[in-house]
C-alpha cells in the first residue's frame, strides 16, 4: 500500500485495490513517512499498555500468596482465606494492603482456592416430570388457592387461581371461602368455557386430595378429573419447583389486583379481578394458540359424585425418605434401595390395579427409569 501510494496512486485508489478503508492506508503511510520501505517496522503491535494501571503490584501478590501458605501451615485458627490473609497483613503493618475482594480475586487468579465452583446447569423444560407435557404434546392446568386476604370490614377473601403451563390461560375465582365443592364448581366453569387439558396439577390441600386421614380416600376433585379423562397430578409436599407457574401467577394477581386498589366490598374485588383476567388472556392469546390443543368439554356429561371409576390414572410426585419409601394414598411403598431422598412419579393405574414408580432427576430430565411396581386396587366404593 505504501509503495503504491508513493507511485502516485491516490489514497482512495489504494484503498479500493487492497480492499481496506482509507484510514487504514493513512495509518501505514504515516508509519512509513520519511523512511525507506526496507527500514520501516510494519509489525502491528497492540496499543494496550503492558501493565494494567490498577492491577496489584506483583510484589504484593507474591506476599499475599506467601502469607496464605504460611497461615495454612502455622495458623492456630487454621484459617487461611482472604479475611485471614488481610488480617495478618494489617497485623504486620504492611502498607497499601488490598481490599478483601481484591485478595479474593488474586487467590482465584492464581488458582489456589480450595473450594469448587458450583456448576450451574440449565433448568429442565416446563413439565419435565411428564414426558408428554415436556414435549409440548399435552397441556397441563395448575390450580392453587390464595388465602389470608381481608378487606376493610374484616371480610375474608380467598382466590382460586388457575393457569395452563404452555398456553398461559389464566382464571381467577374470588369469594369469601372455598370448599372442595365450590372449587369443583369453579374448575367445571373454567373447563366448560375453554376445554379440557390432559393433566390437572394441584398441591396437597385437603380440598384437592380428599381426607388424608383415611387410607385410599380420593376426593371429589380427583373423581371429577377421572370422570372427564383428565389425569390429576399432585406436586410433592413442601417443594415449590413444580408449582412455579401457579405460584408466579398467584404473586402477579396479588400485585396487580389486590395491592393496587383499596376495596370496600367483595364485589369490587371480583370486578377488578375479572378485568385483569380478561386483559391477561388478551395479551397471551398468541401463546395460547401455539399451545397443545385442549379437548372439547363433552356435551352429554353431567356430574355424578357417586359414579364408579374403573379406568384412569392418578399421579403423585413424591420424594422418598431415608429408607427409599414413598407414601401414596396413606400407604408406604418401598421403591428402590438406591433411590433415597429423590423424586418419584407414582402412577396409580386403576384399570391395571397397580402403582408404577418412575425415578425423576432434574439433571436427567428426559430419563424416567421404572423403579418398581406394586399391586394396588381402589376400594369397592369407588369401583361399583
Long-range contacts (C-beta under 8 A, 24 or more apart in sequence): 1-25, 1-28, 1-29, 2-28, 2-29, 2-32, 2-37, 2-40, 3-37, 5-29, 56-98, 56-102, 56-106, 57-96, 60-96, 60-98, 61-106, 61-110, 63-89, 63-94, 64-89, 64-98, 64-103, 64-106, 64-107, 65-106, 65-107, 65-110, 65-112, 68-107, 68-112, 81-107, 82-107, 121-362, 121-363, 123-362, 124-362, 124-365, 125-365, 126-165, 126-166, 126-245, 127-165, 127-166, 128-362, 128-365, 128-366, 129-242, 129-317, 129-343, 129-345, 129-360, 129-365, 129-368, 130-199, 130-233, 130-315, 130-345, 131-366, 131-368, 132-198, 133-165, 133-166, 133-198, 133-199, 134-365, 134-366, 136-166, 136-291, 136-292, 137-292, 138-197, 138-198, 138-199, 138-292, 139-164, 139-165, 139-166, 139-167, 139-197, 139-198, 139-199, 139-291, 139-292, 139-293, 139-294, 140-164, 140-165, 140-166, 140-197, 140-198, 140-199, 140-200, 140-201, 140-233, 141-165, 141-169, 141-190, 141-197, 141-199, 141-200, 141-201, 142-200, 142-201, 142-202, 142-243, 142-245, 142-246, 143-183, 143-187, 143-200, 143-201, 143-202, 143-208, 143-246, 144-202, 144-203, 144-243, 144-246, 144-247, 144-250, 145-178, 145-183, 145-205, 145-207, 146-250, 146-253, 146-254, 149-258, 151-263, 151-264, 151-265, 151-266, 151-269, 152-262, 152-263, 152-264, 153-264, 153-265, 155-265, 155-266, 157-266, 157-269, 159-250, 159-253, 159-273, 160-186, 161-246, 161-249, 161-250, 161-253, 162-187, 162-190, 162-246, 163-245, 163-246, 163-249, 164-197, 164-288, 164-291, 165-245, 166-287, 166-290, 166-291, 166-292, 167-284, 167-287, 167-288, 167-290, 167-291, 167-292, 167-294, 168-284, 168-287, 168-288, 168-291, 169-194, 169-281, 169-284, 169-288, 169-291, 170-249, 170-277, 170-280, 170-281, 170-284, 171-277, 172-253, 172-257, 172-273, 172-276, 172-277, 174-266, 174-269, 174-270, 174-273, 175-266, 175-270, 176-266, 178-207, 179-207, 180-206, 180-207, 180-208, 180-210, 180-219, 180-220, 180-221, 181-220, 183-207, 183-208, 183-221, 184-220, 184-221, 184-224, 184-303, 187-221, 187-224, 188-224, 188-303, 191-228, 191-297, 192-297, 194-294, 195-294, 195-295, 195-296, 195-297, 196-228, 196-229, 196-230, 196-294, 196-295, 196-296, 196-297, 197-230, 197-294, 197-295, 198-230, 198-231, 198-292, 198-295, 199-230, 199-231, 199-232, 199-233, 199-315, 200-225, 200-230, 200-231, 200-232, 200-233, 201-232, 201-233, 201-234, 201-235, 201-242, 201-243, 201-246, 202-232, 202-233, 202-234, 202-235, 203-234, 203-235, 203-237, 203-243, 204-234, 204-235, 204-237, 208-232, 208-234, 209-234, 212-330, 214-330, 215-329, 215-330, 215-331, 216-329, 216-330, 216-331, 216-378, 216-379, 217-329, 217-330, 218-314, 218-329, 218-378, 218-382, 220-305, 222-314, 223-305, 223-307, 223-309, 223-382, 224-303, 225-312, 226-309, 226-312, 226-314, 226-350, 227-301, 227-303, 227-304, 227-307, 227-309, 228-297, 228-298, 228-301, 229-312, 231-312, 231-313, 231-314, 231-315, 232-314, 232-315, 233-315, 233-316, 233-317, 234-314, 234-315, 234-316, 234-317, 235-317, 236-317, 236-318, 236-319, 236-343, 239-319, 242-317, 308-382, 308-383, 308-384, 309-350, 309-378, 309-382, 309-383, 310-350, 310-351, 310-383, 311-350, 311-351, 312-350, 312-351, 313-347, 313-348, 313-349, 313-350, 314-347, 314-348, 314-350, 315-345, 315-346, 315-347, 315-348, 316-345, 316-346, 316-348, 317-343, 317-344, 317-345, 317-346, 317-360, 318-343, 318-344, 318-346, 319-343, 319-344, 320-344, 326-357, 328-355, 331-376, 333-357, 333-372, 333-374, 334-372, 335-371, 335-372, 336-371, 336-372, 339-371, 344-371, 348-376, 348-378, 350-378, 353-377
